[in-house]
Amino acid sequence: MAFRVRNVMADQDAADFLESRDIFATPVVSIDGELIVGFRRERIDALLGLAG
């Protein structure tokens, strides 16, 4: 599964992207355009089709 890590401390564009959406916490996972704030394994699994 391909993924990209963006460090908001080193990548101003990534920080600006989150700030423009009123997101001020990490981690943030984006799956098919849905932003998931925090580590929410159940939601991530569901979006990836891994929920059983």
C-alpha distance matrix in Angstrom:
0.0 3.8 6.5 10.2 12.9 16.4 19.5 22.2 24.8 24.2 22.8 25.6 23.8 21.1 24.1 26.0 23.2 23.2 27.0 27.5 26.0 28.1 25.3 26.6 24.5 21.2 18.4 17.3 13.9 13.6 11.9 13.4 16.3 17.1 17.7 17.8 20.2 20.1 17.9 18.3 16.1 17.7 17.0 13.3 13.1 15.2 13.4 10.2 12.6 12.7 16.3 18.8
3.8 0.0 3.8 7.1 10.3 13.5 16.9 19.6 22.2 21.3 19.7 22.5 20.5 18.2 21.4 23.2 20.5 20.9 24.7 25.2 24.1 26.3 23.6 25.0 23.1 19.9 17.4 16.1 13.0 12.3 11.4 12.8 15.1 16.5 16.8 17.4 19.6 19.9 18.2 19.1 17.6 19.5 18.3 14.6 15.2 17.2 14.8 12.2 15.2 15.6 19.0 21.9
6.5 3.8 0.0 3.8 6.8 9.9 13.3 15.9 18.6 17.9 16.3 19.1 17.3 14.7 17.8 19.8 17.3 17.5 21.2 22.0 20.9 23.0 20.2 21.3 19.5 16.3 13.9 12.7 9.9 9.7 9.9 11.9 13.5 14.5 14.1 14.7 16.5 16.8 15.6 16.9 16.1 18.4 16.9 13.3 14.8 16.9 14.4 12.5 16.0 16.3 19.3 22.4
10.2 7.1 3.8 0.0 3.8 6.5 10.0 12.6 15.3 14.3 12.6 15.5 14.0 11.5 14.7 16.8 14.7 15.2 18.7 19.7 19.2 21.2 18.4 19.3 17.8 14.7 12.8 11.7 9.9 9.9 11.3 13.4 13.9 15.1 14.0 14.9 16.0 16.6 16.0 18.0 17.8 20.4 18.7 15.3 17.4 19.5 16.9 15.6 19.2 19.6 22.2 25.6
12.9 10.3 6.8 3.8 0.0 3.8 6.6 9.6 12.0 11.3 10.4 13.5 12.8 10.0 12.5 15.3 13.9 13.8 17.1 18.8 18.4 19.8 16.7 16.9 15.2 12.0 10.3 10.2 9.5 10.7 13.0 15.6 15.5 16.1 14.1 14.4 14.7 14.7 14.5 17.1 17.3 20.4 18.9 15.8 18.3 20.6 18.3 17.4 21.1 21.0 23.3 26.6
16.4 13.5 9.9 6.5 3.8 0.0 3.8 6.2 8.9 8.2 6.8 9.8 9.3 6.5 9.0 11.8 10.9 11.1 14.0 15.8 16.0 17.3 14.5 14.4 13.5 10.8 10.0 9.7 10.3 11.2 14.2 16.5 15.6 16.2 13.8 14.6 14.2 14.8 15.5 18.3 19.2 22.2 20.4 17.7 20.6 22.6 20.2 19.8 23.6 23.8 25.8 29.2
19.5 16.9 13.3 10.0 6.6 3.8 0.0 3.8 5.4 5.5 5.7 8.7 9.8 7.2 8.1 11.6 11.8 11.4 13.6 16.2 16.7 17.1 14.2 13.2 12.2 9.8 9.8 10.7 12.2 13.9 17.2 19.7 18.5 18.6 15.7 16.0 14.7 14.9 15.9 19.1 20.4 23.6 22.1 19.7 22.7 24.9 22.8 22.6 26.3 26.2 27.9 31.3
22.2 19.6 15.9 12.6 9.6 6.2 3.8 0.0 3.8 5.4 5.0 6.3 7.9 5.5 4.7 8.5 9.4 8.7 10.2 13.1 13.9 14.0 11.5 10.2 10.1 8.8 9.8 10.4 12.8 14.3 17.9 20.2 18.3 18.2 15.0 15.6 13.8 14.5 16.4 19.5 21.4 24.4 22.5 20.6 24.0 25.8 23.6 24.0 27.7 27.8 29.2 32.7
24.8 22.2 18.6 15.3 12.0 8.9 5.4 3.8 0.0 3.8 5.9 7.3 10.2 8.7 7.4 10.8 12.6 12.0 12.6 15.8 17.0 16.5 14.1 12.0 11.9 10.9 12.2 13.5 16.1 17.9 21.5 23.9 22.1 21.9 18.6 18.9 16.7 16.8 18.6 22.0 23.9 27.1 25.6 23.7 27.0 29.0 27.0 27.2 30.9 30.7 32.1 35.5
24.2 21.3 17.9 14.3 11.3 8.2 5.5 5.4 3.8 0.0 3.8 6.4 9.1 8.6 8.6 11.5 13.2 13.6 14.6 17.1 18.7 18.9 16.7 15.1 15.2 13.7 14.5 15.4 17.4 18.6 22.0 24.1 22.5 23.0 20.1 20.7 19.1 19.5 20.9 24.2 25.7 28.9 27.3 25.0 28.2 30.2 27.9 27.9 31.6 31.6 33.3 36.8
22.8 19.7 16.3 12.6 10.4 6.8 5.7 5.0 5.9 3.8 0.0 3.8 5.5 5.4 6.5 8.8 10.1 11.2 12.5 14.5 16.2 17.0 15.2 14.4 14.9 13.6 14.3 14.2 15.8 16.4 19.7 21.4 19.6 20.5 17.9 19.1 18.0 19.0 20.7 23.6 25.2 28.0 26.0 23.7 27.0 28.7 26.1 26.1 29.9 30.3 32.1 35.7
25.6 22.5 19.1 15.5 13.5 9.8 8.7 6.3 7.3 6.4 3.8 0.0 3.8 5.4 5.0 6.0 8.5 10.0 10.2 12.0 14.4 15.1 14.0 13.3 14.8 14.4 15.6 15.2 17.2 17.4 20.9 22.3 19.9 20.7 18.1 19.7 18.4 19.9 22.1 24.8 26.8 29.5 27.1 25.3 28.7 30.0 27.3 27.9 31.6 32.3 33.8 37.5
23.8 20.5 17.3 14.0 12.8 9.3 9.8 7.9 10.2 9.1 5.5 3.8 0.0 3.8 5.4 5.0 6.1 8.8 9.8 10.4 12.7 14.4 13.6 13.9 15.4 15.0 15.7 14.4 15.8 15.2 18.5 19.4 16.9 18.3 16.1 18.3 17.7 19.7 21.8 24.1 26.0 28.3 25.7 23.8 27.2 28.2 25.2 25.8 29.5 30.5 32.2 35.9
21.1 18.2 14.7 11.5 10.0 6.5 7.2 5.5 8.7 8.6 5.4 5.4 3.8 0.0 3.8 5.5 5.1 6.5 8.7 10.0 11.3 12.7 11.1 11.5 12.3 11.4 12.0 10.6 12.1 12.1 15.6 17.0 14.7 15.5 13.0 14.8 14.2 16.0 18.0 20.3 22.2 24.6 22.1 20.2 23.7 24.8 22.0 22.6 26.3 27.2 28.7 32.4
24.1 21.4 17.8 14.7 12.5 9.0 8.1 4.7 7.4 8.6 6.5 5.0 5.4 3.8 0.0 3.8 5.4 5.4 6.1 8.6 10.2 10.6 9.1 8.7 10.2 10.3 11.8 11.0 13.5 14.0 17.7 19.4 16.7 16.9 13.9 15.3 13.7 15.5 18.1 20.5 22.9 25.3 22.9 21.5 25.1 26.2 23.8 24.8 28.4 29.0 30.2 33.8
26.0 23.2 19.8 16.8 15.3 11.8 11.6 8.5 10.8 11.5 8.8 6.0 5.0 5.5 3.8 0.0 3.8 5.5 5.0 6.0 8.7 9.7 9.6 10.1 12.6 13.3 14.7 13.3 15.5 15.1 18.6 19.6 16.5 17.1 14.5 16.6 15.4 17.8 20.6 22.7 25.2 27.2 24.4 23.3 26.9 27.6 24.8 26.1 29.7 30.7 31.8 35.5
23.2 20.5 17.3 14.7 13.9 10.9 11.8 9.4 12.6 13.2 10.1 8.5 6.1 5.1 5.4 3.8 0.0 3.8 5.6 5.4 6.8 9.1 8.7 10.4 12.3 12.6 13.5 11.2 12.7 11.8 15.1 15.8 12.7 13.5 11.3 13.8 13.4 16.2 18.7 20.4 22.7 24.5 21.5 20.3 23.9 24.3 21.4 22.8 26.2 27.6 28.6 32.4
23.2 20.9 17.5 15.2 13.8 11.1 11.4 8.7 12.0 13.6 11.2 10.0 8.8 6.5 5.4 5.5 3.8 0.0 3.8 5.4 5.2 6.4 5.0 6.9 8.7 9.4 10.7 8.6 11.0 11.0 14.5 15.9 12.8 12.5 9.5 11.3 10.1 12.9 15.8 17.5 20.2 22.0 19.2 18.3 22.1 22.6 20.1 21.8 25.2 26.1 26.9 30.6
27.0 24.7 21.2 18.7 17.1 14.0 13.6 10.2 12.6 14.6 12.5 10.2 9.8 8.7 6.1 5.0 5.6 3.8 0.0 3.8 5.2 4.9 5.3 6.3 9.5 11.4 13.3 11.8 14.5 14.6 18.2 19.3 16.0 15.5 12.6 14.2 12.5 15.2 18.4 20.2 23.2 24.9 22.1 21.7 25.5 25.8 23.5 25.3 28.6 29.6 30.1 33.8
27.5 25.2 22.0 19.7 18.8 15.8 16.2 13.1 15.8 17.1 14.5 12.0 10.4 10.0 8.6 6.0 5.4 5.4 3.8 0.0 3.8 5.6 7.5 9.7 12.7 14.4 15.9 13.6 15.7 14.9 18.0 18.4 14.8 14.9 12.7 15.1 14.2 17.4 20.5 21.7 24.6 25.9 22.8 22.4 26.2 26.0 23.4 25.5 28.7 30.1 30.6 34.3
26.0 24.1 20.9 19.2 18.4 16.0 16.7 13.9 17.0 18.7 16.2 14.4 12.7 11.3 10.2 8.7 6.8 5.2 5.2 3.8 0.0 3.8 5.5 8.8 11.2 12.9 14.2 11.6 13.5 12.7 15.6 16.2 12.6 11.9 9.7 11.9 11.3 14.7 17.9 18.6 21.6 22.6 19.4 19.5 23.2 22.8 20.4 22.8 25.7 27.2 27.4 31.0
28.1 26.3 23.0 21.2 19.8 17.3 17.1 14.0 16.5 18.9 17.0 15.1 14.4 12.7 10.6 9.7 9.1 6.4 4.9 5.6 3.8 0.0 3.8 6.3 9.3 12.0 13.9 12.1 14.8 14.9 18.0 19.1 15.7 14.3 11.6 12.8 11.0 14.0 17.6 18.5 21.9 23.0 20.2 20.6 24.3 24.2 22.2 24.7 27.6 28.6 28.5 32.1
25.3 23.6 20.2 18.4 16.7 14.5 14.2 11.5 14.1 16.7 15.2 14.0 13.6 11.1 9.1 9.6 8.7 5.0 5.3 7.5 5.5 3.8 0.0 3.8 5.9 8.2 10.1 8.6 11.7 12.5 15.8 17.6 14.6 12.9 9.6 10.1 7.8 10.5 14.1 15.4 18.7 20.3 17.7 17.7 21.5 21.8 20.0 22.2 25.3 26.0 26.0 29.5
26.6 25.0 21.3 19.3 16.9 14.4 13.2 10.2 12.0 15.1 14.4 13.3 13.9 11.5 8.7 10.1 10.4 6.9 6.3 9.7 8.8 6.3 3.8 0.0 3.8 7.0 9.6 9.6 13.2 14.8 18.4 20.6 17.8 16.1 12.5 12.3 9.2 10.7 14.3 16.4 19.7 21.7 19.6 19.5 23.2 24.0 22.5 24.4 27.5 27.7 27.8 31.2
24.5 23.1 19.5 17.8 15.2 13.5 12.2 10.1 11.9 15.2 14.9 14.8 15.4 12.3 10.2 12.6 12.3 8.7 9.5 12.7 11.2 9.3 5.9 3.8 0.0 3.8 6.5 7.5 11.2 13.7 17.1 19.8 17.6 15.5 11.8 10.6 7.0 7.5 10.9 13.3 16.5 18.8 17.2 17.0 20.6 21.8 20.6 22.2 25.3 25.1 25.2 28.5
21.2 19.9 16.3 14.7 12.0 10.8 9.8 8.8 10.9 13.7 13.6 14.4 15.0 11.4 10.3 13.3 12.6 9.4 11.4 14.4 12.9 12.0 8.2 7.0 3.8 0.0 2.9 5.2 8.8 11.8 15.1 18.2 16.6 14.7 11.0 9.5 6.6 6.1 8.6 11.7 14.3 17.1 15.8 14.8 18.3 19.9 18.7 19.8 23.1 22.7 23.1 26.4
18.4 17.4 13.9 12.8 10.3 10.0 9.8 9.8 12.2 14.5 14.3 15.6 15.7 12.0 11.8 14.7 13.5 10.7 13.3 15.9 14.2 13.9 10.1 9.6 6.5 2.9 0.0 3.8 6.6 10.0 13.1 16.4 15.4 13.5 10.1 8.3 6.1 5.1 6.6 9.8 12.0 15.0 13.7 12.3 15.7 17.6 16.5 17.2 20.5 20.0 20.6 24.0
17.3 16.1 12.7 11.7 10.2 9.7 10.7 10.4 13.5 15.4 14.2 15.2 14.4 10.6 11.0 13.3 11.2 8.6 11.8 13.6 11.6 12.1 8.6 9.6 7.5 5.2 3.8 0.0 3.8 6.6 9.9 13.0 11.7 9.9 6.4 5.5 4.6 5.9 7.6 9.7 11.9 14.4 12.2 10.8 14.5 15.9 14.1 15.2 18.6 18.8 19.5 23.1
13.9 13.0 9.9 9.9 9.5 10.3 12.2 12.8 16.1 17.4 15.8 17.2 15.8 12.1 13.5 15.5 12.7 11.0 14.5 15.7 13.5 14.8 11.7 13.2 11.2 8.8 6.6 3.8 0.0 3.8 6.5 10.0 9.5 8.0 5.7 5.1 6.6 7.8 8.0 9.2 10.5 12.6 10.3 8.1 11.6 13.0 10.9 11.7 15.2 15.6 16.7 20.4
13.6 12.3 9.7 9.9 10.7 11.2 13.9 14.3 17.9 18.6 16.4 17.4 15.2 12.1 14.0 15.1 11.8 11.0 14.6 14.9 12.7 14.9 12.5 14.8 13.7 11.8 10.0 6.6 3.8 0.0 3.8 6.5 5.8 5.4 4.5 6.2 8.9 11.0 11.4 11.8 12.8 14.2 11.2 9.1 12.4 13.0 10.0 11.0 14.5 15.8 17.1 20.9
11.9 11.4 9.9 11.3 13.0 14.2 17.2 17.9 21.5 22.0 19.7 20.9 18.5 15.6 17.7 18.6 15.1 14.5 18.2 18.0 15.6 18.0 15.8 18.4 17.1 15.1 13.1 9.9 6.5 3.8 0.0 3.8 5.4 5.3 6.7 8.0 11.4 13.3 12.9 12.3 12.5 13.2 10.1 7.9 10.4 10.4 6.9 7.8 11.2 13.0 14.6 18.3
13.4 12.8 11.9 13.4 15.6 16.5 19.7 20.2 23.9 24.1 21.4 22.3 19.4 17.0 19.4 19.6 15.8 15.9 19.3 18.4 16.2 19.1 17.6 20.6 19.8 18.2 16.4 13.0 10.0 6.5 3.8 0.0 3.8 5.7 8.5 10.8 14.3 16.6 16.5 15.6 15.8 15.9 12.6 10.9 12.9 12.0 8.2 9.3 12.1 14.7 16.3 19.8
16.3 15.1 13.5 13.9 15.5 15.6 18.5 18.3 22.1 22.5 19.6 19.9 16.9 14.7 16.7 16.5 12.7 12.8 16.0 14.8 12.6 15.7 14.6 17.8 17.6 16.6 15.4 11.7 9.5 5.8 5.4 3.8 0.0 3.8 6.4 9.6 12.7 15.6 16.4 15.8 16.9 17.1 13.5 12.4 15.1 14.2 10.6 12.4 15.2 17.7 18.8 22.4
17.1 16.5 14.5 15.1 16.1 16.2 18.6 18.2 21.9 23.0 20.5 20.7 18.3 15.5 16.9 17.1 13.5 12.5 15.5 14.9 11.9 14.3 12.9 16.1 15.5 14.7 13.5 9.9 8.0 5.4 5.3 5.7 3.8 0.0 3.8 6.4 9.8 12.7 13.6 12.6 14.1 14.1 10.4 9.9 13.0 11.9 8.9 11.5 14.2 16.2 16.7 20.4
17.7 16.8 14.1 14.0 14.1 13.8 15.7 15.0 18.6 20.1 17.9 18.1 16.1 13.0 13.9 14.5 11.3 9.5 12.6 12.7 9.7 11.6 9.6 12.5 11.8 11.0 10.1 6.4 5.7 4.5 6.7 8.5 6.4 3.8 0.0 3.8 6.4 9.6 11.1 11.0 13.1 13.9 10.5 10.0 13.6 13.4 10.9 13.2 16.2 17.5 17.9 21.6
17.8 17.4 14.7 14.9 14.4 14.6 16.0 15.6 18.9 20.7 19.1 19.7 18.3 14.8 15.3 16.6 13.8 11.3 14.2 15.1 11.9 12.8 10.1 12.3 10.6 9.5 8.3 5.5 5.1 6.2 8.0 10.8 9.6 6.4 3.8 0.0 3.8 6.4 7.6 7.3 9.8 10.9 7.9 7.8 11.5 11.8 10.2 12.5 15.3 15.9 15.9 19.6
20.2 19.6 16.5 16.0 14.7 14.2 14.7 13.8 16.7 19.1 18.0 18.4 17.7 14.2 13.7 15.4 13.4 10.1 12.5 14.2 11.3 11.0 7.8 9.2 7.0 6.6 6.1 4.6 6.6 8.9 11.4 14.3 12.7 9.8 6.4 3.8 0.0 3.8 6.8 7.7 11.0 12.6 10.4 10.5 14.2 14.9 13.8 15.9 18.7 18.8 18.6 22.1
20.1 19.9 16.8 16.6 14.7 14.8 14.9 14.5 16.8 19.5 19.0 19.9 19.7 16.0 15.5 17.8 16.2 12.9 15.2 17.4 14.7 14.0 10.5 10.7 7.5 6.1 5.1 5.9 7.8 11.0 13.3 16.6 15.6 12.7 9.6 6.4 3.8 0.0 3.8 5.9 9.1 11.5 10.5 10.4 13.7 15.1 14.8 16.3 18.9 18.3 18.0 21.2
17.9 18.2 15.6 16.0 14.5 15.5 15.9 16.4 18.6 20.9 20.7 22.1 21.8 18.0 18.1 20.6 18.7 15.8 18.4 20.5 17.9 17.6 14.1 14.3 10.9 8.6 6.6 7.6 8.0 11.4 12.9 16.5 16.4 13.6 11.1 7.6 6.8 3.8 0.0 3.8 5.9 9.0 8.9 8.2 11.0 13.1 13.3 14.2 16.7 15.4 15.3 18.3
18.3 19.1 16.9 18.0 17.1 18.3 19.1 19.5 22.0 24.2 23.6 24.8 24.1 20.3 20.5 22.7 20.4 17.5 20.2 21.7 18.6 18.5 15.4 16.4 13.3 11.7 9.8 9.7 9.2 11.8 12.3 15.6 15.8 12.6 11.0 7.3 7.7 5.9 3.8 0.0 3.8 5.6 5.6 6.2 8.7 10.1 10.9 12.4 14.3 13.2 12.4 15.4
16.1 17.6 16.1 17.8 17.3 19.2 20.4 21.4 23.9 25.7 25.2 26.8 26.0 22.2 22.9 25.2 22.7 20.2 23.2 24.6 21.6 21.9 18.7 19.7 16.5 14.3 12.0 11.9 10.5 12.8 12.5 15.8 16.9 14.1 13.1 9.8 11.0 9.1 5.9 3.8 0.0 3.8 5.5 5.1 6.0 8.5 9.9 10.4 12.0 10.2 9.6 12.4
17.7 19.5 18.4 20.4 20.4 22.2 23.6 24.4 27.1 28.9 28.0 29.5 28.3 24.6 25.3 27.2 24.5 22.0 24.9 25.9 22.6 23.0 20.3 21.7 18.8 17.1 15.0 14.4 12.6 14.2 13.2 15.9 17.1 14.1 13.9 10.9 12.6 11.5 9.0 5.6 3.8 0.0 3.8 5.5 5.2 6.1 8.7 10.0 10.4 9.0 7.1 9.9
17.0 18.3 16.9 18.7 18.9 20.4 22.1 22.5 25.6 27.3 26.0 27.1 25.7 22.1 22.9 24.4 21.5 19.2 22.1 22.8 19.4 20.2 17.7 19.6 17.2 15.8 13.7 12.2 10.3 11.2 10.1 12.6 13.5 10.4 10.5 7.9 10.4 10.5 8.9 5.6 5.5 3.8 0.0 3.8 5.5 5.1 6.2 8.6 9.8 9.7 8.5 11.9
13.3 14.6 13.3 15.3 15.8 17.7 19.7 20.6 23.7 25.0 23.7 25.3 23.8 20.2 21.5 23.3 20.3 18.3 21.7 22.4 19.5 20.6 17.7 19.5 17.0 14.8 12.3 10.8 8.1 9.1 7.9 10.9 12.4 9.9 10.0 7.8 10.5 10.4 8.2 6.2 5.1 5.5 3.8 0.0 3.8 5.4 5.3 6.2 8.6 8.3 8.7 12.3
13.1 15.2 14.8 17.4 18.3 20.6 22.7 24.0 27.0 28.2 27.0 28.7 27.2 23.7 25.1 26.9 23.9 22.1 25.5 26.2 23.2 24.3 21.5 23.2 20.6 18.3 15.7 14.5 11.6 12.4 10.4 12.9 15.1 13.0 13.6 11.5 14.2 13.7 11.0 8.7 6.0 5.2 5.5 3.8 0.0 3.8 5.5 5.1 6.0 4.7 5.2 8.8
15.2 17.2 16.9 19.5 20.6 22.6 24.9 25.8 29.0 30.2 28.7 30.0 28.2 24.8 26.2 27.6 24.3 22.6 25.8 26.0 22.8 24.2 21.8 24.0 21.8 19.9 17.6 15.9 13.0 13.0 10.4 12.0 14.2 11.9 13.4 11.8 14.9 15.1 13.1 10.1 8.5 6.1 5.1 5.4 3.8 0.0 3.8 5.4 5.0 5.7 4.8 8.5
13.4 14.8 14.4 16.9 18.3 20.2 22.8 23.6 27.0 27.9 26.1 27.3 25.2 22.0 23.8 24.8 21.4 20.1 23.5 23.4 20.4 22.2 20.0 22.5 20.6 18.7 16.5 14.1 10.9 10.0 6.9 8.2 10.6 8.9 10.9 10.2 13.8 14.8 13.3 10.9 9.9 8.7 6.2 5.3 5.5 3.8 0.0 3.8 5.5 7.6 8.2 11.8
10.2 12.2 12.5 15.6 17.4 19.8 22.6 24.0 27.2 27.9 26.1 27.9 25.8 22.6 24.8 26.1 22.8 21.8 25.3 25.5 22.8 24.7 22.2 24.4 22.2 19.8 17.2 15.2 11.7 11.0 7.8 9.3 12.4 11.5 13.2 12.5 15.9 16.3 14.2 12.4 10.4 10.0 8.6 6.2 5.1 5.4 3.8 0.0 3.8 5.5 7.8 11.2
12.6 15.2 16.0 19.2 21.1 23.6 26.3 27.7 30.9 31.6 29.9 31.6 29.5 26.3 28.4 29.7 26.2 25.2 28.6 28.7 25.7 27.6 25.3 27.5 25.3 23.1 20.5 18.6 15.2 14.5 11.2 12.1 15.2 14.2 16.2 15.3 18.7 18.9 16.7 14.3 12.0 10.4 9.8 8.6 6.0 5.0 5.5 3.8 0.0 3.8 5.7 8.4
12.7 15.6 16.3 19.6 21.0 23.8 26.2 27.8 30.7 31.6 30.3 32.3 30.5 27.2 29.0 30.7 27.6 26.1 29.6 30.1 27.2 28.6 26.0 27.7 25.1 22.7 20.0 18.8 15.6 15.8 13.0 14.7 17.7 16.2 17.5 15.9 18.8 18.3 15.4 13.2 10.2 9.0 9.7 8.3 4.7 5.7 7.6 5.5 3.8 0.0 3.8 6.3
16.3 19.0 19.3 22.2 23.3 25.8 27.9 29.2 32.1 33.3 32.1 33.8 32.2 28.7 30.2 31.8 28.6 26.9 30.1 30.6 27.4 28.5 26.0 27.8 25.2 23.1 20.6 19.5 16.7 17.1 14.6 16.3 18.8 16.7 17.9 15.9 18.6 18.0 15.3 12.4 9.6 7.1 8.5 8.7 5.2 4.8 8.2 7.8 5.7 3.8 0.0 3.8
18.8 21.9 22.4 25.6 26.6 29.2 31.3 32.7 35.5 36.8 35.7 37.5 35.9 32.4 33.8 35.5 32.4 30.6 33.8 34.3 31.0 32.1 29.5 31.2 28.5 26.4 24.0 23.1 20.4 20.9 18.3 19.8 22.4 20.4 21.6 19.6 22.1 21.2 18.3 15.4 12.4 9.9 11.9 12.3 8.8 8.5 11.8 11.2 8.4 6.3 3.8 0.0
